[in-house]
Amino acid sequence: MNKHFDMPKTERKNPLTEDIDTWPLQKILEVMNSEDHKVAPAVAREIPNILKAVKHVVDALSKGGRLFYVGSGTSGRIAVLDASEIQPTFGLSDRVIAIISGGREAVFQAVEGAEDDEEKGKEMLLSYSPDPKDVVVGIASSGRTPFVAGALRAAKSMGIPVVAVVGDPTGQVAQVADVVIAPDVGPEVIAGSTRLKNGTAQKLVLNMISTASMIALGRTYSNLMAGTYPGNKKLSDRSRRILIEATGKNPEDVDRALAESGGDLPLALLMLVSGCSLEKARSALEESKGSIRKAVEVVTGRKEGKPPRPDGAERFSVAPELALGSPEEAGFDPVRLERAFDLVKEAVGDGEGDIPAAVAAVVRNGVVVAPRAYGLAVRTPQRIAATPNTIFDMASLTKVMATTPSILILCERGKLRLDDSVSLFIPEFANGGKESITIRHLLTHTSGLPAHIKFWEMGLRGTDIIKFIAGMELDKESRPGQKVVYSDLGFILLGEVIYRITGLGLKEFAEKEIFKPLGMTHTCFLPPESWKHKIAATEFREDLGKVMWGEVHDENAYALGGIAGHAGLFSTVLDVARYALMWLGGGEYRGVRILSEAAVQTATSEHANSGERRGLGWLLKSSTFSSAGDFLSDRAFGHTGFTGTSLWCDPERNLAIILLTNRVHAGRDSNAVIRLRPRFANAVVSAVRS
């Protein structure tokens, strides 16, 4: 076993900062900043667990319970900071309590040895007479702090929900908890100094827990700090500005309402928006249990919008069986793998260049190495940073993630054969020299159909496009099976074949048979508007006068209603990892079988090699100029998407390489991603340990 595995993750030595004490200051600062960039993506991966924690907090506070933070050292000070800011920010007093080992003195200086006293942790928590209405959050970078573990064990024995925020989930603190939040930021610049990346991660997590809980409890009005307590001149001035913004009233009316309410901002807001009395405003606030939005609805008698819901991000979750691990656990040299990710980071830069955003992940031996996110998912009309959970327009990866497996499933079930004529399912297709085109021809791009036709420029929409393809004549020099000509038209037809056989559109069939069983909760056609904030934008379309953001980039897919066999799918790097693991697992992932081993073997075998090596749907690695790079084995299979996406799998190394970008957001003329893909793949394969 690796010697590092006997110590907390937070204590491990960072191989990237070896001899840092000999570096010039400029390099020290640059590397520290680079390491800090790992924090936000690590926290983003924990959103499903943070969501669980927020639900516990909302439940506790809505019942009149309290939120206790328990920590030591840096973790305890971060807890004190977050708890102390709740009243001035949200107006909620004495309901969020921080307990730090060593007491008040430890806030200002280290109290050595205090964190080692498990009994003292229990004693300090019990001094507040906690009960099952409360919730306790323990914060410990190492995950092994006795003081914190003692408090959590005491809470657990009383039936109080327990949350652990740790840097290492293998210690005793996490073992006690109902919910574990463990951002993996990697080893610190200075080994063991958890006030660095781990401390930053904890601060972000506590901010998210407390702020999201307060929003869900109605302690804001829209995105305004309307629950604030105006205890000083700065907050009083801010309160006036908030009320003017929220109600549209003039400063004189706002001042009168504040004076009448005794400076109580929520009460003043209720009186201003409804014209009600102070007594009615107070009654409404009590009826709504402190929720400002709900109280406004009570006094006005109308719903102004949906109240915040603590479960509103339910579909954001990652299914628990997806194994996220370190480079070592996946069988990589961590230094070499970091160099591979650095290639992506350098190519993206600040997000203002040819590749606005990239999210990269590698998978080996069933372990997904924590995804890395760089740049801007959206840089116009807004500016939104990419995260590991950013949703990308997958473009032509639709062909291999939705259409190809759907056709293979139908083949397995005897609904079609690969060498069936397309006209068997689309009878009107049997003309113009297309009578002999088979399903296999479409899957291997050897049908003789042209590469591309701009149907949208012809004014064609929906089924009119299918009718046009069915009625067209093949070029006399294009014979089925003769050569590979990469054609979107063939996969548009395959989507129609699926519908003709099953009565289900590709969207419904793929969701039912592939995405839902694999837990690909953020993979779909036509993503809902509520997902827009986490979708990467693509290109500005002059004909539509807008940036394509949350709508399919491909013009023909757009004309087909956003659902097509060749494009239209949206997904995340973690969902793609699930899908890749299924293929690397011979059609099965963690007990969920999507395809038979026979189907996988057939699809990833060579069926055509005239110009390109082609499997069924999949592109196979070629000897030169492949997006798979130079080092993947000849058994490797993959695909790319025009928007800047790519997936390559190598069954010989049990390896998948995923690189998702929105390169067309910067315009479609850049070829930067074309060169990045093989360089990234080479660096990843070079990091593989035998």
C-alpha positions as CSV (number, residue, x, y, z in Angstrom):
1,M,0.0,0.0,0.0
2,N,1.2,3.5,-0.7
3,K,2.8,5.0,2.4
4,H,0.6,8.1,2.1
5,F,-2.6,6.1,2.6
6,D,-1.8,5.7,6.3
7,M,-2.0,9.4,7.0
8,P,-4.8,12.0,6.4
9,K,-5.0,13.3,2.9
10,T,-4.5,16.7,4.3
11,E,-1.0,15.7,5.6
12,R,0.4,14.3,2.4
13,K,3.3,16.0,0.7
14,N,2.6,17.9,-2.6
15,P,5.0,16.6,-5.2
16,L,4.4,19.8,-7.2
17,T,6.0,22.0,-4.6
18,E,9.1,20.1,-3.8
19,D,12.0,22.5,-2.9
20,I,9.5,25.4,-2.8
21,D,11.8,27.1,-0.3
22,T,14.4,27.5,-3.0
23,W,12.0,29.2,-5.5
24,P,11.8,32.9,-6.3
25,L,8.8,34.7,-4.7
26,Q,7.1,35.2,-8.1
27,K,7.0,31.4,-8.6
28,I,5.8,30.8,-5.1
29,L,2.9,33.1,-5.5
30,E,2.0,31.8,-9.0
31,V,2.0,28.2,-7.7
32,M,-0.1,29.1,-4.7
33,N,-2.6,30.8,-6.9
34,S,-2.7,27.8,-9.3
35,E,-3.3,25.4,-6.3
36,D,-6.1,27.6,-5.1
37,H,-7.8,27.2,-8.4
38,K,-8.5,23.6,-7.4
39,V,-10.7,24.6,-4.5
40,A,-13.9,25.7,-6.3
41,P,-14.1,22.7,-8.6
42,A,-13.5,20.4,-5.5
43,V,-16.4,22.1,-3.7
44,A,-18.6,21.9,-6.8
45,R,-18.2,18.1,-6.8
46,E,-19.6,18.1,-3.3
47,I,-22.9,20.0,-4.1
48,P,-25.0,16.8,-3.8
49,N,-23.8,16.3,-0.2
50,I,-24.0,20.0,0.6
51,L,-27.6,19.9,-0.6
52,K,-28.3,17.1,1.9
53,A,-26.8,19.2,4.6
54,V,-28.8,22.3,3.7
55,K,-32.0,20.2,3.9
56,H,-31.1,19.2,7.5
57,V,-30.4,22.8,8.4
58,V,-33.6,24.2,6.9
59,D,-35.6,21.4,8.6
60,A,-34.0,22.3,12.0
61,L,-34.3,26.0,11.8
62,S,-37.9,25.9,10.4
63,K,-38.9,23.9,13.5
64,G,-37.3,26.3,15.9
65,G,-34.1,24.3,16.3
66,R,-30.5,25.5,16.1
67,L,-27.5,25.0,13.9
68,F,-24.3,24.2,15.8
69,Y,-20.9,24.4,14.2
70,V,-18.1,22.5,16.0
71,G,-14.5,22.9,15.1
72,S,-10.9,23.3,16.2
73,G,-8.1,25.6,15.2
74,T,-8.5,27.0,11.7
75,S,-11.8,25.0,11.2
76,G,-13.2,26.4,14.4
77,R,-12.3,30.0,13.5
78,I,-14.0,29.6,10.1
79,A,-17.1,28.3,12.0
80,V,-17.0,31.3,14.3
81,L,-16.7,33.7,11.4
82,D,-19.7,32.1,9.5
83,A,-21.9,32.0,12.6
84,S,-21.1,35.6,13.6
85,E,-22.2,36.9,10.2
86,I,-25.7,35.4,10.3
87,Q,-27.4,38.1,12.3
88,P,-26.1,41.2,10.4
89,T,-26.7,39.4,7.1
90,F,-30.0,37.7,7.6
91,G,-31.4,39.1,10.9
92,L,-31.5,35.7,12.6
93,S,-30.0,35.9,16.1
94,D,-28.9,33.2,18.5
95,R,-29.9,30.3,16.2
96,V,-26.5,29.6,14.6
97,I,-23.9,28.8,17.3
98,A,-20.2,28.1,16.8
99,I,-18.3,25.9,19.3
100,I,-14.5,26.0,19.1
101,S,-12.1,23.9,21.1
102,G,-10.3,26.1,23.6
103,G,-13.2,28.5,23.8
104,R,-13.1,32.3,23.1
105,E,-9.3,32.4,23.6
106,A,-8.8,30.0,20.7
107,V,-10.4,32.5,18.3
108,F,-7.4,34.8,18.6
109,Q,-4.5,32.4,19.3
110,A,-3.8,28.7,19.2
111,V,-4.7,26.7,22.4
112,E,-2.6,23.7,22.0
113,G,-4.0,20.3,23.0
114,A,-7.6,21.5,23.2
115,E,-8.6,19.7,20.1
116,D,-7.4,16.3,21.5
117,D,-10.0,16.3,24.2
118,E,-13.0,14.2,23.0
119,E,-14.8,14.5,26.3
120,K,-14.5,18.3,26.2
121,G,-16.2,18.4,22.8
122,K,-19.1,16.4,24.2
123,E,-19.2,18.6,27.3
124,M,-19.3,21.9,25.4
125,L,-22.1,20.8,23.1
126,L,-24.2,19.5,25.9
127,S,-23.8,22.8,27.8
128,Y,-26.2,24.2,25.2
129,S,-28.9,21.5,26.0
130,P,-29.2,20.4,22.4
131,D,-32.3,18.4,21.3
132,P,-33.4,16.5,18.2
133,K,-34.8,19.7,16.6
134,D,-31.2,20.9,16.2
135,V,-28.5,20.0,13.6
136,V,-24.7,19.7,14.3
137,V,-22.0,20.4,11.7
138,G,-18.5,19.2,12.6
139,I,-15.6,20.8,10.7
140,A,-12.2,19.1,10.7
141,S,-9.7,19.2,7.9
142,S,-8.0,15.9,8.9
143,G,-11.3,14.3,9.7
144,R,-9.8,12.9,12.9
145,T,-10.1,15.7,15.5
146,P,-11.2,14.1,18.8
147,F,-12.9,17.3,20.1
148,V,-15.1,17.4,17.0
149,A,-15.7,13.6,17.0
150,G,-16.8,13.8,20.7
151,A,-19.4,16.5,20.0
152,L,-20.7,14.6,17.0
153,R,-21.0,11.4,18.9
154,A,-22.9,13.1,21.6
155,A,-25.3,14.6,19.1
156,K,-25.8,11.4,17.3
157,S,-26.6,9.5,20.5
158,M,-29.4,12.1,21.0
159,G,-30.9,11.6,17.6
160,I,-29.6,14.9,16.3
161,P,-28.7,15.0,12.5
162,V,-24.9,15.2,12.1
163,V,-22.9,16.7,9.2
164,A,-19.2,16.4,8.7
165,V,-17.1,18.9,6.7
166,V,-13.7,17.2,6.3
167,G,-10.7,17.1,4.1
168,D,-10.3,13.4,4.5
169,P,-13.5,11.3,4.7
170,T,-11.7,8.2,6.2
171,G,-11.4,9.5,9.7
172,Q,-13.6,9.2,12.8
173,V,-15.4,12.5,12.2
174,A,-16.9,11.3,8.9
175,Q,-17.7,7.9,10.3
176,V,-20.0,9.4,12.9
177,A,-21.9,11.7,10.4
178,D,-25.1,11.2,8.5
179,V,-23.9,13.5,5.7
180,V,-20.2,13.8,4.7
181,I,-18.9,16.8,2.7
182,A,-15.3,16.1,1.7
183,P,-13.8,18.5,-0.9
184,D,-10.7,16.8,-2.2
185,V,-8.4,19.8,-2.9
186,G,-5.2,17.7,-3.0
187,P,-2.1,18.1,-0.8
188,E,-1.3,21.6,0.4
189,V,1.5,23.8,-0.9
190,I,3.0,23.3,2.6
191,A,2.3,19.8,3.8
192,G,-0.2,19.8,6.7
193,S,-1.0,23.6,6.6
194,T,-4.7,23.2,6.4
195,R,-5.4,26.9,6.7
196,L,-4.6,27.0,2.9
197,K,-6.7,25.1,0.4
198,N,-8.6,23.1,2.9
199,G,-9.4,26.2,4.9
200,T,-10.6,28.0,1.8
201,A,-12.8,25.0,0.9
202,Q,-14.3,24.9,4.3
203,K,-15.1,28.6,4.2
204,L,-16.9,28.1,0.8
205,V,-18.8,25.1,2.1
206,L,-20.1,26.9,5.3
207,N,-21.0,29.9,3.2
208,M,-23.1,27.7,0.9
209,I,-24.8,25.9,3.8
210,S,-25.7,29.0,5.8
211,T,-26.6,31.2,2.8
212,A,-28.6,28.6,0.9
213,S,-30.5,27.7,4.1
214,M,-31.3,31.4,4.8
215,I,-32.6,31.8,1.3
216,A,-34.7,28.7,1.6
217,L,-36.1,30.0,4.9
218,G,-37.1,33.2,3.2
219,R,-34.6,35.5,4.9
220,T,-34.0,37.3,1.6
221,Y,-36.4,39.0,-0.8
222,S,-35.4,38.0,-4.3
223,N,-31.6,38.5,-4.2
224,L,-31.7,41.4,-1.7
225,M,-30.5,41.1,1.8
226,A,-33.9,42.1,3.2
227,G,-33.5,40.2,6.4
228,T,-30.5,42.2,7.6
229,Y,-30.4,43.8,11.0
230,P,-29.5,47.5,10.7
231,G,-27.3,47.7,13.8
232,N,-24.9,50.4,12.5
233,K,-24.8,53.3,10.1
234,K,-23.5,51.2,7.3
235,L,-26.2,48.7,7.7
236,S,-28.9,51.4,8.1
237,D,-27.8,53.0,4.8
238,R,-27.9,49.6,3.2
239,S,-31.3,48.9,4.5
240,R,-32.7,52.1,2.9
241,R,-31.2,51.1,-0.4
242,I,-32.6,47.6,-0.2
243,L,-36.1,48.9,0.6
244,I,-36.0,51.4,-2.3
245,E,-34.8,48.7,-4.7
246,A,-37.3,46.1,-3.4
247,T,-40.4,48.3,-3.3
248,G,-39.8,51.2,-5.8
249,K,-40.8,53.6,-3.0
250,N,-39.2,57.0,-2.5
251,P,-36.7,57.6,0.3
252,E,-39.2,59.6,2.4
253,D,-41.7,56.7,2.4
254,V,-38.9,54.2,3.2
255,D,-37.6,56.3,6.1
256,R,-41.2,56.5,7.6
257,A,-41.6,52.8,7.3
258,L,-38.3,52.1,9.0
259,A,-39.1,54.5,11.8
260,E,-42.5,53.0,12.4
261,S,-41.1,49.4,12.4
262,G,-38.3,50.4,14.8
263,G,-35.7,49.6,12.1
264,D,-37.1,46.1,11.4
265,L,-36.3,45.7,7.7
266,P,-38.8,42.8,6.9
267,L,-41.6,44.6,8.7
268,A,-40.9,47.8,6.8
269,L,-40.8,46.0,3.5
270,L,-44.1,44.3,4.1
271,M,-45.8,47.7,5.0
272,L,-44.3,49.4,1.9
273,V,-45.3,46.7,-0.6
274,S,-48.9,46.3,0.7
275,G,-49.7,49.5,2.6
276,C,-50.7,47.3,5.5
277,S,-50.4,48.2,9.2
278,L,-47.4,47.3,11.4
279,E,-49.6,44.9,13.3
280,K,-50.7,43.1,10.1
281,A,-47.1,43.0,8.8
282,R,-46.0,41.5,12.1
283,S,-48.8,38.9,12.0
284,A,-48.0,37.9,8.4
285,L,-44.3,37.4,9.3
286,E,-45.2,35.2,12.2
287,E,-47.6,33.2,10.1
288,S,-44.9,32.7,7.5
289,K,-42.4,31.6,10.2
290,G,-40.1,34.5,9.2
291,S,-40.2,33.9,5.4
292,I,-40.3,37.4,3.8
293,R,-41.5,36.2,0.4
294,K,-44.3,34.2,2.0
295,A,-45.3,37.0,4.3
296,V,-45.5,39.3,1.2
297,E,-47.9,36.8,-0.3
298,V,-50.0,36.8,2.9
299,V,-50.4,40.6,3.1
300,T,-50.9,41.1,-0.7
301,G,-53.1,38.1,-1.2
302,R,-51.2,37.1,-4.4
303,K,-48.2,34.9,-5.2
304,E,-45.3,37.0,-6.5
305,G,-43.3,34.0,-7.6
306,K,-42.3,30.5,-6.5
307,P,-40.9,30.6,-2.9
308,P,-37.3,29.2,-2.6
309,R,-37.3,25.4,-2.3
310,P,-34.5,23.7,-0.5
311,D,-34.9,20.7,-2.8
312,G,-34.8,22.8,-6.0
313,A,-31.5,21.3,-7.1
314,E,-32.5,17.7,-6.7
315,R,-31.5,16.7,-10.2
316,F,-28.0,18.2,-9.6
317,S,-27.0,15.1,-7.7
318,V,-24.4,12.6,-8.7
319,A,-25.5,9.0,-8.2
320,P,-23.5,7.6,-5.2
321,E,-21.9,4.7,-7.0
322,L,-19.7,6.9,-9.2
323,A,-16.2,6.3,-7.8
324,L,-14.2,9.6,-7.6
325,G,-10.6,9.1,-6.5
326,S,-7.1,10.3,-6.5
327,P,-4.6,9.8,-9.4
328,E,-2.8,7.2,-7.4
329,E,-6.0,5.2,-6.8
330,A,-6.8,5.2,-10.5
331,G,-3.3,4.1,-11.4
332,F,-1.7,7.3,-12.5
333,D,1.6,9.1,-11.7
334,P,0.1,12.2,-10.0
335,V,2.8,14.6,-11.3
336,R,2.5,13.5,-14.9
337,L,-1.2,13.6,-14.7
338,E,-1.1,17.1,-13.4
339,R,1.0,18.1,-16.4
340,A,-1.7,16.8,-18.6
341,F,-4.4,18.9,-16.9
342,D,-2.0,21.9,-17.1
343,L,-2.1,21.6,-20.9
344,V,-5.8,22.2,-20.8
345,K,-5.5,25.0,-18.2
346,E,-2.9,26.7,-20.4
347,A,-5.0,26.4,-23.6
348,V,-8.0,28.0,-21.8
349,G,-6.1,30.7,-19.9
350,D,-8.4,33.3,-18.6
351,G,-11.3,32.2,-20.8
352,E,-11.0,35.1,-23.2
353,G,-9.2,33.2,-26.0
354,D,-10.1,30.5,-28.5
355,I,-11.3,28.1,-25.9
356,P,-13.6,29.9,-23.4
357,A,-14.1,26.9,-21.1
358,A,-12.9,23.3,-20.6
359,V,-13.8,20.6,-18.2
360,A,-11.5,17.5,-18.3
361,A,-11.6,14.2,-16.6
362,V,-9.9,10.9,-16.9
363,V,-11.2,7.4,-15.9
364,R,-9.1,4.4,-15.2
365,N,-9.8,1.1,-13.5
366,G,-13.3,2.2,-12.7
367,V,-12.0,5.4,-10.8
368,V,-12.8,8.9,-12.0
369,V,-10.0,11.3,-11.3
370,A,-11.6,14.5,-10.0
371,P,-12.6,16.6,-13.0
372,R,-10.9,19.9,-13.6
373,A,-12.7,23.0,-14.8
374,Y,-11.2,26.1,-16.4
375,G,-12.4,29.3,-18.0
376,L,-15.8,30.7,-18.7
377,A,-18.8,28.6,-19.5
378,V,-20.5,31.8,-20.6
379,R,-18.7,35.1,-21.4
380,T,-21.6,36.8,-23.1
381,P,-24.4,37.8,-22.4
382,Q,-23.2,37.1,-18.9
383,R,-20.0,35.9,-17.3
384,I,-20.2,32.5,-15.7
385,A,-17.2,30.4,-14.7
386,A,-17.0,26.7,-15.7
387,T,-17.3,24.1,-12.9
388,P,-17.1,20.3,-13.0
389,N,-20.9,20.3,-13.2
390,T,-21.1,22.6,-16.3
391,I,-23.4,21.1,-18.9
392,F,-22.1,21.1,-22.5
393,D,-23.8,20.9,-25.9
394,M,-22.3,17.5,-26.9
395,A,-22.8,18.1,-30.7
396,S,-21.8,14.9,-32.6
397,L,-21.2,12.9,-29.4
398,T,-25.0,12.6,-29.7
399,K,-24.2,10.0,-32.4
400,V,-22.4,7.7,-30.0
401,M,-24.1,8.5,-26.7
402,A,-27.7,8.4,-27.8
403,T,-28.3,7.1,-31.4
404,T,-25.7,4.3,-31.6
405,P,-26.6,2.5,-28.4
406,S,-30.3,2.9,-29.1
407,I,-29.8,1.1,-32.5
408,L,-27.7,-1.6,-30.8
409,I,-30.4,-2.2,-28.2
410,L,-33.0,-2.6,-30.9
411,C,-30.6,-5.0,-32.7
412,E,-30.2,-7.0,-29.5
413,R,-33.9,-7.3,-29.2
414,G,-34.4,-8.5,-32.7
415,K,-36.2,-5.4,-33.9
416,L,-33.6,-4.9,-36.7
417,R,-30.4,-6.3,-38.2
418,L,-27.4,-4.2,-39.1
419,D,-27.7,-5.3,-42.7
420,D,-31.4,-4.5,-43.0
421,S,-32.2,-2.0,-45.7
422,V,-33.2,1.4,-44.3
423,S,-36.2,1.3,-46.6
424,L,-37.5,-1.6,-44.6
425,F,-38.4,0.9,-41.8
426,I,-38.7,4.1,-44.0
427,P,-40.3,2.8,-47.2
428,E,-40.3,6.2,-48.9
429,F,-36.5,6.0,-48.8
430,A,-36.4,3.3,-51.5
431,N,-35.6,5.5,-54.5
432,G,-32.9,7.5,-56.1
433,G,-30.2,4.7,-55.8
434,K,-30.7,4.5,-52.0
435,E,-32.5,1.1,-52.0
436,S,-29.4,-0.8,-50.9
437,I,-28.4,1.5,-48.1
438,T,-28.4,-0.5,-44.8
439,I,-28.4,0.4,-41.1
440,R,-24.7,-0.7,-41.0
441,H,-23.9,1.8,-43.8
442,L,-25.5,4.6,-41.8
443,L,-23.6,3.7,-38.7
444,T,-20.3,3.5,-40.5
445,H,-20.8,6.6,-42.6
446,T,-20.5,4.5,-45.8
447,S,-24.0,5.1,-47.1
448,G,-23.0,7.4,-50.0
449,L,-25.2,10.2,-48.6
450,P,-23.6,13.6,-48.7
451,A,-21.7,14.9,-45.7
452,H,-24.0,17.9,-45.0
453,I,-26.9,19.8,-46.4
454,K,-28.0,23.2,-44.9
455,F,-31.6,22.3,-44.4
456,W,-32.3,25.3,-42.2
457,E,-31.2,27.6,-45.0
458,M,-33.7,25.9,-47.3
459,G,-36.5,26.7,-44.8
460,L,-37.1,23.0,-44.0
461,R,-38.2,22.0,-40.5
462,G,-39.1,18.8,-38.7
463,T,-40.5,16.0,-40.8
464,D,-39.9,18.0,-43.9
465,I,-36.2,17.3,-43.5
466,I,-36.9,13.5,-43.3
467,K,-39.0,13.8,-46.4
468,F,-36.3,15.6,-48.3
469,I,-33.6,13.0,-47.4
470,A,-36.0,10.2,-48.3
471,G,-36.7,11.7,-51.7
472,M,-33.2,12.8,-52.7
473,E,-31.0,10.9,-55.2
474,L,-27.6,9.7,-54.6
475,D,-24.7,11.1,-56.6
476,K,-24.0,8.6,-59.4
477,E,-20.4,8.3,-58.1
478,S,-21.5,7.6,-54.5
479,R,-22.2,3.9,-54.0
480,P,-23.1,2.5,-50.6
481,G,-20.2,0.7,-48.9
482,Q,-17.6,2.3,-51.2
483,K,-15.9,4.8,-48.8
484,V,-16.3,6.7,-45.6
485,V,-18.0,10.1,-45.9
486,Y,-18.8,11.4,-42.5
487,S,-22.5,12.3,-42.8
488,D,-25.0,13.8,-40.4
489,L,-27.8,12.8,-42.7
490,G,-27.3,9.1,-41.9
491,F,-27.7,9.7,-38.2
492,I,-30.7,11.9,-38.7
493,L,-32.2,8.9,-40.5
494,L,-31.2,6.5,-37.7
495,G,-33.2,8.7,-35.3
496,E,-36.2,8.3,-37.5
497,V,-35.7,4.5,-37.7
498,I,-35.8,4.4,-33.9
499,Y,-39.1,6.3,-33.9
500,R,-40.6,4.1,-36.7
501,I,-39.8,0.9,-34.8
502,T,-40.6,1.9,-31.2
503,G,-43.1,4.8,-31.5
504,L,-40.8,6.7,-29.2
505,G,-38.6,9.6,-30.2
506,L,-34.9,9.4,-29.6
507,K,-35.2,11.6,-26.6
508,E,-37.6,9.3,-24.8
509,F,-36.0,6.1,-25.9
510,A,-32.5,7.1,-24.9
511,E,-33.6,8.5,-21.6
512,K,-35.5,5.4,-20.7
513,E,-33.0,2.8,-21.9
514,I,-29.6,4.5,-21.3
515,F,-29.5,7.7,-19.3
516,K,-31.8,7.0,-16.4
517,P,-30.5,3.4,-15.8
518,L,-26.9,4.8,-15.6
519,G,-27.9,7.7,-13.4
520,M,-27.0,10.3,-16.0
521,T,-29.2,12.9,-14.4
522,H,-27.9,15.8,-16.4
523,T,-27.9,14.3,-19.9
524,C,-30.8,15.1,-22.1
525,F,-32.2,16.7,-25.2
526,L,-33.9,20.1,-24.7
527,P,-32.6,21.0,-21.3
528,P,-35.1,22.9,-19.1
529,E,-34.8,26.6,-18.6
530,S,-34.0,26.0,-14.9
531,W,-30.6,24.5,-16.0
532,K,-29.5,27.5,-18.0
533,H,-27.2,28.9,-15.3
534,K,-25.1,25.8,-15.5
535,I,-25.0,25.3,-19.3
536,A,-22.0,26.4,-21.4
537,A,-23.0,28.9,-24.1
538,T,-22.0,28.3,-27.7
539,E,-22.0,30.4,-30.8
540,F,-23.8,33.6,-31.7
541,R,-26.3,33.0,-34.5
542,E,-26.8,36.0,-36.7
543,D,-29.9,34.6,-38.3
544,L,-31.5,34.3,-34.9
545,G,-29.8,37.3,-33.4
546,K,-28.8,35.5,-30.2
547,V,-26.1,33.5,-28.5
548,M,-27.1,29.8,-28.4
549,W,-27.2,29.1,-24.7
550,G,-29.2,26.1,-23.5
551,E,-30.4,25.5,-27.1
552,V,-28.7,23.2,-29.5
553,H,-25.9,24.8,-31.6
554,D,-26.2,22.6,-34.7
555,E,-28.5,24.4,-37.1
556,N,-30.1,21.3,-38.6
557,A,-30.8,19.8,-35.1
558,Y,-32.3,23.2,-34.2
559,A,-34.6,23.0,-37.3
560,L,-35.5,19.4,-36.2
561,G,-36.8,20.8,-32.9
562,G,-33.6,20.2,-30.9
563,I,-33.8,16.4,-31.0
564,A,-31.9,14.7,-33.8
565,G,-29.8,11.6,-34.3
566,H,-26.7,13.5,-35.1
567,A,-26.8,16.4,-32.5
568,G,-28.8,17.9,-29.7
569,L,-27.6,16.1,-26.6
570,F,-26.4,18.0,-23.6
571,S,-24.3,16.4,-20.8
572,T,-21.7,16.8,-18.1
573,V,-18.2,15.4,-17.7
574,L,-19.4,13.1,-14.9
575,D,-22.3,11.8,-16.9
576,V,-20.0,11.1,-19.8
577,A,-17.7,9.3,-17.4
578,R,-20.6,7.0,-16.4
579,Y,-21.3,6.3,-20.0
580,A,-17.6,5.6,-20.8
581,L,-17.4,3.2,-17.8
582,M,-20.4,1.3,-19.3
583,W,-18.5,0.7,-22.6
584,L,-15.3,-0.1,-20.8
585,G,-17.3,-2.6,-18.7
586,G,-18.5,-4.5,-21.7
587,G,-21.9,-2.8,-21.7
588,E,-22.4,-2.9,-17.9
589,Y,-21.6,-0.5,-15.1
590,R,-22.0,-1.3,-11.4
591,G,-24.6,-4.0,-12.0
592,V,-26.6,-2.0,-14.6
593,R,-26.4,-3.6,-18.0
594,I,-27.2,-1.4,-21.0
595,L,-25.6,-3.4,-23.8
596,S,-24.4,-7.0,-24.3
597,E,-20.7,-7.8,-24.5
598,A,-21.4,-8.9,-28.0
599,A,-22.8,-5.6,-29.0
600,V,-19.9,-3.7,-27.5
601,Q,-17.4,-5.9,-29.2
602,T,-19.1,-5.6,-32.5
603,A,-19.5,-1.8,-32.3
604,T,-15.9,-1.2,-31.4
605,S,-14.5,-3.5,-34.1
606,E,-13.4,-2.2,-37.5
607,H,-16.2,-2.1,-40.1
608,A,-14.7,0.3,-42.6
609,N,-11.3,1.7,-43.2
610,S,-11.5,3.7,-46.5
611,G,-10.3,7.1,-45.4
612,E,-11.1,6.5,-41.7
613,R,-11.2,3.5,-39.5
614,R,-14.8,3.2,-38.4
615,G,-16.7,1.0,-35.9
616,L,-20.5,1.3,-35.5
617,G,-20.9,4.9,-34.7
618,W,-17.5,5.1,-33.1
619,L,-14.4,6.4,-34.8
620,L,-11.4,4.1,-34.3
621,K,-7.9,5.3,-33.6
622,S,-5.9,5.9,-36.8
623,S,-2.1,5.7,-37.0
624,T,-1.7,9.4,-37.9
625,F,-3.4,12.7,-37.1
626,S,-5.9,11.2,-34.7
627,S,-7.6,13.2,-32.0
628,A,-6.8,10.3,-29.8
629,G,-3.1,11.2,-29.9
630,D,-0.2,8.9,-30.5
631,F,-0.2,6.5,-27.5
632,L,-3.6,5.0,-27.2
633,S,-3.8,1.4,-28.4
634,D,-5.2,0.4,-31.7
635,R,-8.3,-0.9,-29.8
636,A,-9.2,2.7,-28.8
637,F,-12.5,4.1,-29.9
638,G,-13.9,7.6,-29.5
639,H,-15.7,10.6,-31.1
640,T,-15.6,14.3,-31.2
641,G,-18.2,17.1,-31.4
642,F,-18.1,20.3,-33.4
643,T,-18.8,22.4,-30.3
644,G,-15.5,21.2,-28.9
645,T,-16.3,18.0,-27.1
646,S,-14.5,14.6,-27.2
647,L,-14.4,11.2,-25.6
648,W,-11.9,8.5,-26.1
649,C,-11.9,5.0,-24.5
650,D,-9.0,2.5,-24.5
651,P,-10.1,-0.9,-23.3
652,E,-6.5,-2.2,-23.4
653,R,-5.6,0.3,-20.6
654,N,-9.1,0.4,-19.1
655,L,-8.9,4.2,-19.7
656,A,-11.3,7.0,-20.8
657,I,-10.2,10.5,-21.6
658,I,-13.0,13.2,-21.6
659,L,-12.5,16.8,-22.7
660,L,-15.5,19.0,-23.0
661,T,-15.1,22.6,-24.3
662,N,-17.4,25.3,-25.8
663,R,-14.8,26.4,-28.3
664,V,-17.5,27.8,-30.7
665,H,-18.5,30.3,-28.1
666,A,-15.4,32.2,-29.4
667,G,-16.4,31.6,-33.0
668,R,-16.2,28.5,-35.1
669,D,-13.0,29.3,-37.0
670,S,-10.5,28.4,-34.2
671,N,-8.7,25.1,-34.4
672,A,-7.1,25.3,-31.0
673,V,-9.1,22.4,-29.6
674,I,-8.1,20.2,-32.5
675,R,-4.4,20.4,-31.5
676,L,-5.2,20.3,-27.7
677,R,-7.1,16.9,-27.9
678,P,-4.2,14.7,-29.0
679,R,-1.7,16.6,-26.8
680,F,-3.9,16.1,-23.8
681,A,-4.4,12.4,-24.6
682,N,-0.7,11.8,-25.0
683,A,0.0,13.4,-21.7
684,V,-2.7,11.4,-20.0
685,V,-1.5,8.1,-21.4
686,S,2.1,9.0,-20.4
687,A,0.9,9.3,-16.8
688,V,-0.5,5.7,-16.7
689,R,1.3,3.4,-14.3
690,S,1.5,-0.3,-15.2
